[in-house]
Amino acid sequence: MTKETKSLRKQADKAERAARASTDAEASESMLALAKAFRSQAEVIKAKKNTDKKRR
């Protein structure tokens, strides 16, 4: 795992913890959406790197 994907996954974990700790439903939903976006970005980067490796 690259530094960038690792960082995005850590941010997703933090956003999920913040969502669980929040008492505001709207804020919690926003944090969960943010976590999902971070994980999606990490997956895209990982897939792109794997595709680049296969081409070599």
C-alpha atoms as a printed R data frame, in Angstrom:
   type eleno elety resid chain resno       x      y       z
1  ATOM     1    CA   MET     A     1   0.000  0.000   0.000
2  ATOM     2    CA   THR     A     2   1.355  3.375  -0.947
3  ATOM     3    CA   LYS     A     3   1.583  6.316   1.379
4  ATOM     4    CA   GLU     A     4  -1.278  8.043  -0.398
5  ATOM     5    CA   THR     A     5  -3.726  5.140  -0.117
6  ATOM     6    CA   LYS     A     6  -2.688  4.503   3.479
7  ATOM     7    CA   SER     A     7  -3.306  8.164   4.308
8  ATOM     8    CA   LEU     A     8  -6.739  8.109   2.662
9  ATOM     9    CA   ARG     A     9  -7.712  4.984   4.597
10 ATOM    10    CA   LYS     A    10  -6.580  6.575   7.863
11 ATOM    11    CA   GLN     A    11  -8.683  9.645   7.068
12 ATOM    12    CA   ALA     A    12 -11.651  7.386   6.349
13 ATOM    13    CA   ASP     A    13 -11.182  5.687   9.721
14 ATOM    14    CA   LYS     A    14 -11.068  9.066  11.471
15 ATOM    15    CA   ALA     A    15 -14.204 10.221   9.671
16 ATOM    16    CA   GLU     A    16 -16.029  7.036  10.708
17 ATOM    17    CA   ARG     A    17 -14.992  7.506  14.340
18 ATOM    18    CA   ALA     A    18 -16.185 11.103  14.215
19 ATOM    19    CA   ALA     A    19 -19.505  9.948  12.736
20 ATOM    20    CA   ARG     A    20 -20.007  7.454  15.558
21 ATOM    21    CA   ALA     A    21 -19.112 10.074  18.179
22 ATOM    22    CA   SER     A    22 -21.424 12.736  16.747
23 ATOM    23    CA   THR     A    23 -24.849 13.274  18.249
24 ATOM    24    CA   ASP     A    24 -25.960 15.311  15.222
25 ATOM    25    CA   ALA     A    25 -27.509 12.966  12.646
26 ATOM    26    CA   GLU     A    26 -26.744 15.246   9.696
27 ATOM    27    CA   ALA     A    27 -23.101 15.642  10.712
28 ATOM    28    CA   SER     A    28 -22.819 11.901  11.227
29 ATOM    29    CA   GLU     A    29 -24.192 11.195   7.748
30 ATOM    30    CA   SER     A    30 -21.799 13.723   6.242
31 ATOM    31    CA   MET     A    31 -18.822 12.143   7.965
32 ATOM    32    CA   LEU     A    32 -19.861  8.674   6.781
33 ATOM    33    CA   ALA     A    33 -20.162  9.988   3.223
34 ATOM    34    CA   LEU     A    34 -16.717 11.537   3.545
35 ATOM    35    CA   ALA     A    35 -15.301  8.231   4.790
36 ATOM    36    CA   LYS     A    36 -16.850  6.440   1.830
37 ATOM    37    CA   ALA     A    37 -15.323  8.984  -0.556
38 ATOM    38    CA   PHE     A    38 -11.871  8.560   1.008
39 ATOM    39    CA   ARG     A    39 -12.094  4.774   0.651
40 ATOM    40    CA   SER     A    40 -13.255  5.098  -2.957
41 ATOM    41    CA   GLN     A    41 -10.321  7.355  -3.776
42 ATOM    42    CA   ALA     A    42  -7.935  4.868  -2.189
43 ATOM    43    CA   GLU     A    43  -9.402  2.031  -4.267
44 ATOM    44    CA   VAL     A    44  -9.106  4.018  -7.494
45 ATOM    45    CA   ILE     A    45  -5.463  4.812  -6.787
46 ATOM    46    CA   LYS     A    46  -4.751  1.189  -5.889
47 ATOM    47    CA   ALA     A    47  -6.458 -0.091  -9.054
48 ATOM    48    CA   LYS     A    48  -4.565  2.389 -11.207
49 ATOM    49    CA   LYS     A    49  -1.231  1.367  -9.712
50 ATOM    50    CA   ASN     A    50  -2.059 -2.315 -10.219
51 ATOM    51    CA   THR     A    51  -2.989 -1.645 -13.853
52 ATOM    52    CA   ASP     A    52   0.264  0.246 -14.396
53 ATOM    53    CA   LYS     A    53   2.256 -2.648 -12.916
54 ATOM    54    CA   LYS     A    54   0.566 -5.163 -15.240
55 ATOM    55    CA   ARG     A    55   1.522 -3.118 -18.304
56 ATOM    56    CA   ARG     A    56   5.225 -3.290 -17.478
